[in-house]
Amino acid sequence: MIHEYGEAYRERSRLHYKMISVGEGNSPENMDIRRNLLVRIKALSARMDVLFIAKDNYLRSRVLPDAGA
């Protein structure tokens, strides 16, 4: 769980860097690139939220999270 969180954090960071490197122009191509990056970033952030809650629940109650979560 901690490993997956760390991997997601690093990947999200790489995607943010790619978004910055797209530049400030609002050409249709740049907007498509940014849109695709943002979708991936949001998905990673949502997964990180789930992992954080599972870790927090474990630390408080010592109940292992569901393997399918």
Buried (B, 14 or more C-beta within 10 A) or exposed (E): BEEEBEEBBEEBEEBEEBBEEBEEEEEEEEEEBBEEBEEBBEEBEEBBEBBEEBBEEEEEEEEEBEEEE
